[in-house]
């Protein structure tokens, strides 16, 4: 065998080696892509779980007998609430709207499912059925981002 034959064989062998390494790289990239997809799914699940935990914490917070009594008075009175009651109701609304603002931001970043935002929006809508909370909203609307303000205004507009 001549030197040129050995050169041809080594060229073919190196070409096969390059093709094999490219195929291995292709399959490795496919696995990495699957791992990234799974990581994104896990991250979304964790964010959704956190939003569920926030909602549960809020429910537990509002279920406190003192707050539940205050909310029942807010539903049944025509503005006959003390200043302390109004401040506490404003803080309750703020708690709800800060969570809503966070979820709307996460939704805009495609980090959370729309169903989580819808759930909190429905809860917010129920709260805003009470006139006292609509009054508080009008006073404190400027504290929120334009996106949240528009979202809450649309929730109120459904019932006005």
PAVEXMI-227602 format. One record per residue: y, x, z of N, C-alpha, C in turn; residue number from 1. Coordinates in nm, 4 decimals. Each point is the difference from the previous one (the first is absolute). Example, Ala and Ser with C-alpha at 12.3 -4.5 7.8 and 13.67 -1.06 7.14 Angstrom:
BEGIN
+----------+----------+----------+----------+----------+----------+----------+----------+----------+-----+
:      n.Y :      n.X :      n.Z :     ca.Y :     ca.X :     ca.Z :      c.Y :      c.X :      c.Z :   i :
+----------+----------+----------+----------+----------+----------+----------+----------+----------+-----+
:  -0.5690 :   1.3190 :   0.7800 :   0.1190 :  -0.0890 :   0.0000 :   0.1200 :   0.0900 :   0.0000 :   1 :
:   0.1050 :  -0.0350 :  -0.0720 :   0.1190 :   0.0820 :   0.0060 :   0.1090 :  -0.0770 :   0.0730 :   2 :
+----------+----------+----------+----------+----------+----------+----------+----------+----------+-----+
END
This chain:
BEGIN
+----------+----------+----------+----------+----------+----------+----------+----------+----------+-----+
:      n.Y :      n.X :      n.Z :     ca.Y :     ca.X :     ca.Z :      c.Y :      c.X :      c.Z :   i :
+----------+----------+----------+----------+----------+----------+----------+----------+----------+-----+
:  -0.1164 :   0.0843 :   0.0000 :   0.1164 :  -0.0843 :   0.0000 :   0.1239 :   0.0897 :   0.0000 :   1 :
:   0.0928 :  -0.0419 :  -0.0823 :   0.1188 :   0.0840 :  -0.0125 :   0.1050 :  -0.0421 :   0.1034 :   2 :
:   0.0998 :   0.0805 :   0.0109 :   0.1096 :  -0.0249 :   0.0943 :   0.0728 :  -0.1295 :  -0.0352 :   3 :
:   0.0147 :  -0.0312 :  -0.1267 :   0.0676 :  -0.1235 :  -0.0405 :  -0.0849 :  -0.1222 :   0.0374 :   4 :
:  -0.1347 :   0.0131 :  -0.0021 :  -0.0870 :  -0.1107 :   0.0431 :   0.0192 :  -0.0261 :   0.1494 :   5 :
:   0.0048 :   0.1090 :   0.0777 :   0.0219 :  -0.0139 :   0.1447 :   0.1377 :  -0.0614 :   0.0284 :   6 :
:   0.0996 :   0.0330 :  -0.0774 :   0.1345 :  -0.0561 :   0.0163 :  -0.0017 :  -0.1498 :  -0.0299 :   7 :
:  -0.0726 :  -0.0399 :  -0.1030 :  -0.0099 :  -0.1418 :  -0.0360 :  -0.0717 :  -0.0781 :   0.1100 :   8 :
:  -0.1099 :   0.0575 :   0.0519 :  -0.0762 :  -0.0653 :   0.1072 :   0.0872 :  -0.0137 :   0.1252 :   9 :
:   0.0726 :   0.1045 :   0.0350 :   0.0843 :  -0.0073 :   0.1197 :   0.1138 :  -0.0997 :  -0.0191 :  10 :
:   0.0504 :  -0.0139 :  -0.1207 :   0.1051 :  -0.0994 :  -0.0274 :  -0.0550 :  -0.1406 :   0.0182 :  11 :
:  -0.1212 :  -0.0231 :  -0.0507 :  -0.0640 :  -0.1319 :   0.0158 :  -0.0273 :  -0.0274 :   0.1474 :  12 :
:  -0.0510 :   0.1000 :   0.0702 :  -0.0297 :  -0.0169 :   0.1431 :   0.1271 :  -0.0290 :   0.0794 :  13 :
:   0.1070 :   0.0697 :  -0.0295 :   0.1246 :  -0.0244 :   0.0741 :   0.0572 :  -0.1374 :  -0.0346 :  14 :
:  -0.0175 :  -0.0437 :  -0.1244 :   0.0459 :  -0.1342 :  -0.0393 :  -0.0785 :  -0.1062 :   0.0749 :  15 :
:  -0.1322 :   0.0170 :   0.0114 :  -0.0843 :  -0.0944 :   0.0755 :   0.0426 :  -0.0010 :   0.1463 :  16 :
:   0.0267 :   0.1176 :   0.0565 :   0.0417 :   0.0080 :   0.1395 :   0.1333 :  -0.0725 :   0.0209 :  17 :
:   0.0928 :   0.0132 :  -0.0932 :   0.1290 :  -0.0689 :   0.0110 :  -0.0215 :  -0.1510 :  -0.0066 :  18 :
:  -0.0864 :  -0.0451 :  -0.0923 :  -0.0272 :  -0.1436 :  -0.0139 :  -0.0643 :  -0.0538 :   0.1284 :  19 :
:  -0.0965 :   0.0734 :   0.0549 :  -0.0653 :  -0.0429 :   0.1234 :   0.1019 :  -0.0066 :   0.1142 :  20 :
:   0.0868 :   0.1002 :   0.0118 :   0.0992 :  -0.0011 :   0.1081 :   0.0998 :  -0.1137 :  -0.0188 :  21 :
:   0.0358 :  -0.0322 :  -0.1258 :   0.0891 :  -0.1130 :  -0.0250 :  -0.0660 :  -0.1327 :   0.0370 :  22 :
:  -0.1298 :  -0.0121 :  -0.0304 :  -0.0729 :  -0.1215 :   0.0389 :  -0.0062 :  -0.0136 :   0.1517 :  23 :
:  -0.0277 :   0.1092 :   0.0699 :  -0.0024 :  -0.0032 :   0.1469 :   0.1376 :  -0.0365 :   0.0565 :  24 :
:   0.1038 :   0.0546 :  -0.0588 :   0.1355 :  -0.0323 :   0.0424 :   0.0303 :  -0.1471 :  -0.0221 :  25 :
:  -0.0421 :  -0.0539 :  -0.1140 :   0.0208 :  -0.1414 :  -0.0313 :  -0.0658 :  -0.0888 :   0.1064 :  26 :
:  -0.1260 :   0.0294 :   0.0331 :  -0.0703 :  -0.0809 :   0.1001 :   0.0624 :   0.0175 :   0.1381 :  27 :
:   0.0449 :   0.1202 :   0.0319 :   0.0657 :   0.0233 :   0.1291 :   0.1308 :  -0.0793 :   0.0090 :  28 :
:   0.0760 :  -0.0024 :  -0.1097 :   0.1243 :  -0.0775 :  -0.0009 :  -0.0281 :  -0.1488 :   0.0158 :  29 :
:  -0.1095 :  -0.0465 :  -0.0579 :  -0.0390 :  -0.1404 :   0.0170 :  -0.0283 :  -0.0329 :   0.1452 :  30 :
:  -0.0695 :   0.0910 :   0.0696 :  -0.0287 :  -0.0211 :   0.1422 :   0.1280 :   0.0047 :   0.0829 :  31 :
:   0.0889 :   0.0913 :  -0.0347 :   0.1269 :   0.0085 :   0.0726 :   0.0811 :  -0.1276 :  -0.0201 :  32 :
:  -0.0007 :  -0.0533 :  -0.1217 :   0.0705 :  -0.1251 :  -0.0287 :  -0.0572 :  -0.1147 :   0.0840 :  33 :
:  -0.1329 :  -0.0061 :   0.0114 :  -0.0640 :  -0.1018 :   0.0837 :   0.0395 :   0.0165 :   0.1465 :  34 :
:   0.0060 :   0.1232 :   0.0461 :   0.0388 :   0.0259 :   0.1382 :   0.1449 :  -0.0411 :   0.0251 :  35 :
:   0.0862 :   0.0262 :  -0.0966 :   0.1406 :  -0.0400 :   0.0142 :   0.0106 :  -0.1519 :   0.0035 :  36 :
:  -0.0717 :  -0.0694 :  -0.0879 :   0.0006 :  -0.1469 :   0.0007 :  -0.0474 :  -0.0542 :   0.1340 :  37 :
:  -0.1074 :   0.0578 :   0.0529 :  -0.0517 :  -0.0453 :   0.1287 :   0.1002 :   0.0282 :   0.1112 :  38 :
:   0.0656 :   0.1133 :  -0.0074 :   0.1017 :   0.0340 :   0.0992 :   0.1146 :  -0.1009 :  -0.0029 :  39 :
:   0.0427 :  -0.0402 :  -0.1203 :   0.1057 :  -0.1012 :  -0.0122 :  -0.0453 :  -0.1328 :   0.0589 :  40 :
:  -0.1234 :  -0.0384 :  -0.0274 :  -0.0522 :  -0.1252 :   0.0552 :  -0.0038 :   0.0057 :   0.1518 :  41 :
:  -0.0451 :   0.1116 :   0.0536 :  -0.0047 :   0.0154 :   0.1456 :   0.1394 :  -0.0068 :   0.0611 :  42 :
:   0.0956 :   0.0640 :  -0.0660 :   0.1369 :   0.0000 :   0.0500 :   0.0585 :  -0.1411 :  -0.0016 :  43 :
:  -0.0223 :  -0.0736 :  -0.1096 :   0.0485 :  -0.1389 :  -0.0058 :  -0.0659 :  -0.0852 :   0.1072 :  44 :
:  -0.1287 :   0.0219 :   0.0211 :  -0.0699 :  -0.0762 :   0.1044 :   0.0597 :   0.0294 :   0.1374 :  45 :
:   0.0319 :   0.1247 :   0.0260 :   0.0600 :   0.0359 :   0.1287 :   0.1385 :  -0.0625 :   0.0154 :  46 :
:   0.0784 :   0.0000 :  -0.1066 :   0.1331 :  -0.0608 :   0.0061 :  -0.0119 :  -0.1501 :   0.0211 :  47 :
:  -0.0923 :  -0.0645 :  -0.0724 :  -0.0208 :  -0.1437 :   0.0186 :  -0.0484 :  -0.0304 :   0.1413 :  48 :
:  -0.0866 :   0.0842 :   0.0528 :  -0.0484 :  -0.0191 :   0.1363 :   0.1146 :   0.0145 :   0.0997 :  49 :
:   0.0888 :   0.0936 :  -0.0257 :   0.1163 :   0.0177 :   0.0875 :   0.0888 :  -0.1236 :  -0.0040 :  50 :
:   0.0201 :  -0.0567 :  -0.1182 :   0.0837 :  -0.1200 :  -0.0090 :  -0.0655 :  -0.1169 :   0.0734 :  51 :
:  -0.1310 :  -0.0076 :  -0.0063 :  -0.0713 :  -0.1038 :   0.0742 :   0.0156 :   0.0218 :   0.1497 :  52 :
:  -0.0052 :   0.1252 :   0.0424 :   0.0178 :   0.0312 :   0.1416 :   0.1409 :  -0.0347 :   0.0467 :  53 :
:   0.0991 :   0.0260 :  -0.0839 :   0.1382 :  -0.0352 :   0.0345 :   0.0123 :  -0.1508 :   0.0172 :  54 :
:  -0.0597 :  -0.0757 :  -0.0919 :   0.0040 :  -0.1460 :   0.0098 :  -0.0695 :  -0.0472 :   0.1269 :  55 :
:  -0.1135 :   0.0595 :   0.0323 :  -0.0717 :  -0.0375 :   0.1221 :   0.0821 :   0.0318 :   0.1239 :  56 :
:   0.0653 :   0.1150 :  -0.0014 :   0.0851 :   0.0380 :   0.1130 :   0.1158 :  -0.0978 :   0.0165 :  57 :
:   0.0577 :  -0.0428 :  -0.1115 :   0.1097 :  -0.0962 :   0.0078 :  -0.0472 :  -0.1336 :   0.0549 :  58 :
:  -0.1170 :  -0.0434 :  -0.0430 :  -0.0545 :  -0.1264 :   0.0502 :  -0.0237 :   0.0104 :   0.1498 :  59 :
:  -0.0587 :   0.1105 :   0.0417 :  -0.0241 :   0.0196 :   0.1427 :   0.1321 :   0.0046 :   0.0774 :  60 :
:   0.1001 :   0.0657 :  -0.0559 :   0.1325 :   0.0085 :   0.0615 :   0.0598 :  -0.1396 :   0.0173 :  61 :
:  -0.0101 :  -0.0818 :  -0.1049 :   0.0582 :  -0.1339 :   0.0047 :  -0.0825 :  -0.0976 :   0.0834 :  62 :
:  -0.1257 :   0.0311 :   0.0212 :  -0.0866 :  -0.0875 :   0.0790 :   0.0264 :   0.0129 :   0.1497 :  63 :
:   0.0773 :   0.0988 :   0.0377 :   0.0374 :   0.0144 :   0.1409 :   0.0620 :  -0.1323 :   0.0465 :  64 :
:  -0.0429 :  -0.0525 :   0.1146 :   0.0485 :  -0.1318 :   0.0440 :   0.1532 :  -0.0123 :   0.0048 :  65 :
:   0.0684 :   0.1042 :   0.0439 :   0.1459 :  -0.0065 :   0.0074 :   0.0616 :  -0.0133 :  -0.1395 :  66 :
:  -0.0514 :   0.0758 :  -0.0967 :   0.0532 :  -0.0074 :  -0.1360 :  -0.0405 :  -0.1311 :  -0.0668 :  67 :
:  -0.1222 :  -0.0442 :   0.0265 :  -0.0454 :  -0.1271 :  -0.0574 :   0.0854 :  -0.1155 :   0.0516 :  68 :
:   0.0365 :   0.0058 :   0.1256 :   0.0878 :  -0.1027 :   0.0572 :   0.1375 :   0.0043 :  -0.0666 :  69 :
:   0.0524 :   0.1195 :  -0.0179 :   0.1288 :   0.0160 :  -0.0666 :  -0.0059 :  -0.0554 :  -0.1433 :  70 :
:  -0.1071 :   0.0317 :  -0.0720 :  -0.0133 :  -0.0501 :  -0.1372 :  -0.0104 :  -0.1523 :  -0.0029 :  71 :
:  -0.0706 :  -0.0569 :   0.0962 :  -0.0110 :  -0.1466 :   0.0023 :   0.1356 :  -0.0632 :   0.0311 :  72 :
:   0.0788 :   0.0644 :   0.0865 :   0.1359 :  -0.0505 :   0.0263 :   0.0863 :   0.0138 :  -0.1261 :  73 :
:  -0.0175 :   0.1097 :  -0.0725 :   0.0774 :   0.0208 :  -0.1228 :  -0.0337 :  -0.1059 :  -0.1042 :  74 :
:  -0.1234 :  -0.0471 :  -0.0005 :  -0.0416 :  -0.1023 :  -0.0964 :   0.0560 :  -0.1373 :   0.0352 :  75 :
:   0.0218 :  -0.0230 :   0.1280 :   0.0330 :  -0.1364 :   0.0430 :   0.1448 :  -0.0193 :   0.0417 :  76 :
:   0.0783 :   0.1051 :   0.0150 :   0.1388 :  -0.0169 :   0.0432 :   0.0951 :   0.0099 :  -0.1179 :  77 :
:   0.1161 :  -0.0578 :   0.0186 :   0.1041 :   0.0046 :  -0.1034 :   0.1078 :   0.0999 :   0.0406 :  78 :
:  -0.0386 :   0.1276 :   0.0085 :   0.0975 :   0.1039 :   0.0311 :   0.0316 :   0.0132 :   0.1478 :  79 :
:  -0.0759 :  -0.0659 :   0.0855 :   0.0243 :   0.0066 :   0.1442 :  -0.0821 :   0.1132 :   0.0617 :  80 :
:   0.0257 :   0.1215 :  -0.0470 :  -0.0728 :   0.1166 :   0.0499 :   0.1001 :   0.0973 :   0.0619 :  81 :
:  -0.0445 :   0.0662 :   0.1038 :   0.0877 :   0.0979 :   0.0643 :   0.0200 :   0.1203 :  -0.0925 :  82 :
:   0.0989 :   0.0817 :   0.0339 :   0.0248 :   0.1208 :  -0.0778 :  -0.1210 :   0.0928 :   0.0058 :  83 :
:  -0.0630 :   0.0106 :   0.1160 :  -0.1195 :   0.0836 :   0.0136 :  -0.1126 :  -0.0510 :  -0.0896 :  84 :
:  -0.0151 :  -0.1336 :  -0.0060 :  -0.1021 :  -0.0583 :  -0.0880 :   0.0301 :   0.0327 :  -0.1462 :  85 :
:   0.1254 :  -0.0119 :  -0.0388 :   0.0378 :   0.0288 :  -0.1385 :  -0.0231 :   0.1469 :  -0.0349 :  86 :
:   0.0284 :   0.0883 :   0.0944 :  -0.0246 :   0.1430 :  -0.0240 :  -0.1495 :   0.0254 :  -0.0162 :  87 :
:  -0.0794 :  -0.0625 :   0.0857 :  -0.1445 :   0.0199 :  -0.0105 :  -0.0535 :  -0.0563 :  -0.1312 :  88 :
:   0.0511 :  -0.1139 :  -0.0424 :  -0.0418 :  -0.0569 :  -0.1289 :   0.0432 :   0.0902 :  -0.1159 :  89 :
:   0.1190 :   0.0583 :   0.0106 :   0.0458 :   0.0923 :  -0.1044 :  -0.0915 :   0.1214 :  -0.0069 :  90 :
:  -0.0452 :   0.0477 :   0.1140 :  -0.0912 :   0.1152 :   0.0016 :  -0.1370 :  -0.0370 :  -0.0566 :  91 :
:  -0.0435 :  -0.1216 :   0.0269 :  -0.1272 :  -0.0465 :  -0.0568 :   0.0105 :  -0.0048 :  -0.1530 :  92 :
:   0.1110 :  -0.0543 :  -0.0496 :   0.0195 :  -0.0046 :  -0.1450 :   0.0084 :   0.1416 :  -0.0561 :  93 :
:   0.0710 :   0.0872 :   0.0688 :   0.0126 :   0.1391 :  -0.0465 :  -0.1365 :   0.0667 :  -0.0088 :  94 :
:  -0.0825 :  -0.0213 :   0.0991 :  -0.1356 :   0.0563 :  -0.0003 :  -0.0758 :  -0.0442 :  -0.1251 :  95 :
:   0.0094 :  -0.1269 :  -0.0302 :  -0.0679 :  -0.0541 :  -0.1170 :   0.0573 :   0.0572 :  -0.1291 :  96 :
:   0.1317 :   0.0066 :  -0.0089 :   0.0624 :   0.0431 :  -0.1246 :  -0.0112 :   0.1496 :  -0.0248 :  97 :
:  -0.0047 :   0.0783 :   0.1058 :  -0.0215 :   0.1447 :  -0.0182 :  -0.1402 :   0.0243 :  -0.0568 :  98 :
:  -0.0972 :  -0.0736 :   0.0511 :  -0.1367 :   0.0116 :  -0.0535 :  -0.0031 :  -0.0454 :  -0.1461 :  99 :
:   0.0705 :  -0.1084 :  -0.0301 :   0.0059 :  -0.0492 :  -0.1383 :   0.0675 :   0.1027 :  -0.0902 : 100 :
:   0.1079 :   0.0590 :   0.0473 :   0.0698 :   0.1020 :  -0.0785 :  -0.0923 :   0.1176 :  -0.0308 : 101 :
:  -0.0748 :   0.0435 :   0.0994 :  -0.0928 :   0.1106 :  -0.0205 :  -0.1062 :  -0.0370 :  -0.1033 : 102 :
:  -0.0528 :  -0.1202 :   0.0096 :  -0.1030 :  -0.0419 :  -0.0950 :   0.0552 :  -0.0148 :  -0.1415 : 103 :
:   0.1220 :  -0.0505 :  -0.0128 :   0.0601 :  -0.0111 :  -0.1330 :   0.0214 :   0.1380 :  -0.0611 : 104 :
:   0.0390 :   0.0965 :   0.0819 :   0.0154 :   0.1370 :  -0.0483 :  -0.1349 :   0.0553 :  -0.0459 : 105 :
:  -0.1031 :  -0.0212 :   0.0813 :  -0.1334 :   0.0485 :  -0.0367 :  -0.0514 :  -0.0679 :  -0.1259 : 106 :
:   0.0296 :  -0.1282 :  -0.0159 :  -0.0411 :  -0.0714 :  -0.1208 :   0.0713 :   0.0573 :  -0.1227 : 107 :
:   0.1284 :   0.0300 :   0.0132 :   0.0751 :   0.0578 :  -0.1117 :  -0.0563 :   0.1366 :  -0.0397 : 108 :
:  -0.0582 :   0.0710 :   0.0961 :  -0.0611 :   0.1302 :  -0.0265 :  -0.1472 :  -0.0135 :  -0.0388 : 109 :
:  -0.0478 :  -0.1260 :  -0.0117 :  -0.1395 :  -0.0288 :  -0.0342 :  -0.0969 :   0.0594 :   0.1031 : 110 :
:   0.0409 :  -0.0061 :   0.1249 :  -0.0823 :   0.0554 :   0.1072 :  -0.0722 :  -0.1078 :   0.0803 : 111 :
:   0.0352 :  -0.1260 :  -0.0218 :  -0.0565 :  -0.1085 :   0.0782 :  -0.0269 :  -0.1173 :  -0.0935 : 112 :
:  -0.0944 :  -0.0820 :   0.0381 :  -0.0336 :  -0.1161 :  -0.0812 :   0.1038 :  -0.1101 :   0.0186 : 113 :
:   0.0250 :  -0.0718 :  -0.1062 :   0.0987 :  -0.1083 :   0.0041 :  -0.0410 :  -0.1093 :   0.0985 : 114 :
:  -0.1298 :  -0.0175 :   0.0207 :  -0.0460 :  -0.1040 :   0.0924 :   0.0477 :   0.0258 :   0.1429 : 115 :
:   0.0125 :   0.1261 :   0.0382 :   0.0499 :   0.0321 :   0.1344 :   0.1459 :  -0.0414 :   0.0134 : 116 :
:   0.0783 :   0.0248 :  -0.1040 :   0.1411 :  -0.0391 :   0.0012 :   0.0114 :  -0.1521 :  -0.0005 : 117 :
:  -0.0844 :  -0.0651 :  -0.0787 :   0.0020 :  -0.1463 :  -0.0058 :  -0.0294 :  -0.0606 :   0.1367 : 118 :
:  -0.0944 :   0.0572 :   0.0707 :  -0.0356 :  -0.0503 :   0.1321 :   0.1181 :   0.0100 :   0.0960 : 119 :
:   0.0647 :   0.1151 :   0.0035 :   0.1148 :   0.0167 :   0.0887 :   0.1175 :  -0.0857 :  -0.0476 : 120 :
:   0.0149 :  -0.0160 :  -0.1298 :   0.1080 :  -0.0853 :  -0.0529 :  -0.0191 :  -0.1446 :   0.0443 : 121 :
:  -0.1238 :  -0.0477 :  -0.0016 :  -0.0263 :  -0.1377 :   0.0450 :   0.0319 :  -0.0160 :   0.1482 : 122 :
:  -0.0342 :   0.1004 :   0.0806 :   0.0318 :  -0.0055 :   0.1430 :   0.1514 :   0.0012 :   0.0199 : 123 :
:   0.0693 :   0.0829 :  -0.0767 :   0.1462 :   0.0071 :   0.0079 :   0.0610 :  -0.1332 :  -0.0411 : 124 :
:  -0.0541 :  -0.0582 :  -0.1038 :   0.0492 :  -0.1292 :  -0.0490 :  -0.0119 :  -0.1069 :   0.1085 : 125 :
:  -0.1108 :  -0.0001 :   0.0721 :  -0.0195 :  -0.0979 :   0.1075 :   0.1025 :   0.0191 :   0.1110 : 126 :
:   0.0274 :   0.1265 :   0.0324 :   0.1002 :   0.0290 :   0.1033 :   0.1370 :  -0.0500 :  -0.0458 : 127 :
:   0.0301 :   0.0218 :  -0.1275 :   0.1317 :  -0.0366 :  -0.0524 :   0.0171 :  -0.1505 :  -0.0208 : 128 :
:  -0.1036 :  -0.0769 :   0.0234 :   0.0154 :  -0.1455 :  -0.0021 :   0.0847 :  -0.0472 :   0.1175 : 129 :
:   0.0021 :   0.0793 :   0.1075 :   0.0785 :  -0.0361 :   0.1183 :   0.1469 :   0.0340 :  -0.0244 : 130 :
:   0.0873 :  -0.0957 :   0.0215 :   0.1431 :   0.0234 :  -0.0256 :   0.0569 :   0.1219 :   0.0739 : 131 :
:  -0.0428 :   0.0231 :   0.1218 :   0.0550 :   0.1127 :   0.0760 :  -0.0277 :   0.1329 :  -0.0704 : 132 :
:  -0.1183 :   0.0121 :  -0.0601 :  -0.0330 :   0.1243 :  -0.0700 :   0.0791 :   0.0135 :  -0.1303 : 133 :
:   0.0296 :  -0.1120 :  -0.0648 :   0.0847 :   0.0072 :  -0.1196 :   0.1426 :   0.0408 :   0.0373 : 134 :
:   0.0470 :  -0.0489 :   0.1144 :   0.1329 :   0.0409 :   0.0479 :   0.0016 :   0.1500 :   0.0306 : 135 :
:  -0.1017 :   0.0459 :   0.0675 :  -0.0094 :   0.1428 :   0.0324 :  -0.0058 :   0.0815 :  -0.1288 : 136 :
:  -0.0771 :  -0.0485 :  -0.0977 :  -0.0107 :   0.0709 :  -0.1279 :   0.1377 :   0.0144 :  -0.0651 : 137 :
:   0.0777 :  -0.1065 :  -0.0008 :   0.1321 :   0.0061 :  -0.0633 :   0.0894 :   0.1031 :   0.0697 : 138 :
:  -0.0120 :   0.0088 :   0.1321 :   0.0810 :   0.0976 :   0.0746 :  -0.0451 :   0.1435 :  -0.0248 : 139 :
:  -0.1293 :   0.0205 :  -0.0194 :  -0.0547 :   0.1355 :  -0.0035 :  -0.0501 :   0.0428 :  -0.1372 : 140 :
:   0.0260 :  -0.0788 :  -0.1008 :  -0.0498 :   0.0278 :  -0.1352 :   0.0413 :   0.1381 :  -0.0494 : 141 :
:   0.1199 :   0.0429 :   0.0366 :   0.0527 :   0.1280 :  -0.0489 :  -0.0772 :   0.1206 :   0.0549 : 142 :
:  -0.0828 :  -0.0207 :   0.1015 :  -0.0767 :   0.1107 :   0.0579 :  -0.1185 :   0.0418 :  -0.0876 : 143 :
:  -0.0310 :  -0.0795 :  -0.1007 :  -0.1211 :   0.0215 :  -0.0771 :   0.0315 :   0.0454 :  -0.1420 : 144 :
:  -0.0988 :   0.0605 :  -0.0618 :   0.0158 :   0.0465 :  -0.1376 :   0.0200 :  -0.1203 :  -0.0919 : 145 :
:   0.0620 :   0.0218 :  -0.1146 :   0.0202 :  -0.1113 :  -0.0946 :  -0.1315 :  -0.0673 :  -0.0416 : 146 :
:  -0.1070 :   0.0787 :  -0.0121 :  -0.1295 :  -0.0576 :  -0.0391 :  -0.0515 :  -0.0967 :   0.1062 : 147 :
:   0.0127 :   0.0390 :   0.1256 :  -0.0454 :  -0.0872 :   0.1087 :   0.0901 :  -0.1223 :   0.0086 : 148 :
:   0.1307 :   0.0211 :  -0.0105 :   0.0934 :  -0.1121 :   0.0064 :  -0.0302 :  -0.1021 :  -0.1100 : 149 :
:  -0.0227 :   0.0458 :  -0.1211 :  -0.0334 :  -0.0908 :  -0.1098 :  -0.1316 :  -0.0724 :   0.0261 : 150 :
:  -0.0983 :   0.0748 :   0.0493 :  -0.1314 :  -0.0585 :   0.0276 :   0.0124 :  -0.1106 :   0.1058 : 151 :
:   0.0705 :   0.0280 :   0.1075 :   0.0161 :  -0.0979 :   0.1085 :   0.0831 :  -0.1188 :  -0.0491 : 152 :
:   0.1041 :   0.0261 :  -0.0767 :   0.0803 :  -0.1105 :  -0.0540 :  -0.0855 :  -0.0932 :  -0.0845 : 153 :
:  -0.0919 :   0.0555 :  -0.0771 :  -0.0892 :  -0.0843 :  -0.0814 :  -0.0953 :  -0.0812 :   0.0884 : 154 :
:  -0.0457 :   0.0595 :   0.1100 :  -0.0857 :  -0.0754 :   0.0920 :   0.0757 :  -0.1173 :   0.0603 : 155 :
:   0.1249 :   0.0238 :   0.0362 :   0.0823 :  -0.1078 :   0.0593 :   0.0295 :  -0.1064 :  -0.1055 : 156 :
:   0.0301 :   0.0440 :  -0.1221 :   0.0373 :  -0.0945 :  -0.1062 :  -0.1115 :  -0.0996 :  -0.0312 : 157 :
:  -0.1234 :   0.0360 :   0.0282 :  -0.1119 :  -0.0925 :  -0.0247 :   0.0120 :  -0.1281 :   0.0823 : 158 :
:   0.0700 :   0.0093 :   0.1152 :   0.0017 :  -0.1131 :   0.0943 :   0.1380 :  -0.0565 :   0.0247 : 159 :
:   0.0977 :   0.0500 :  -0.0704 :   0.1369 :  -0.0502 :   0.0230 :   0.0387 :  -0.0946 :  -0.1103 : 160 :
+----------+----------+----------+----------+----------+----------+----------+----------+----------+-----+
END
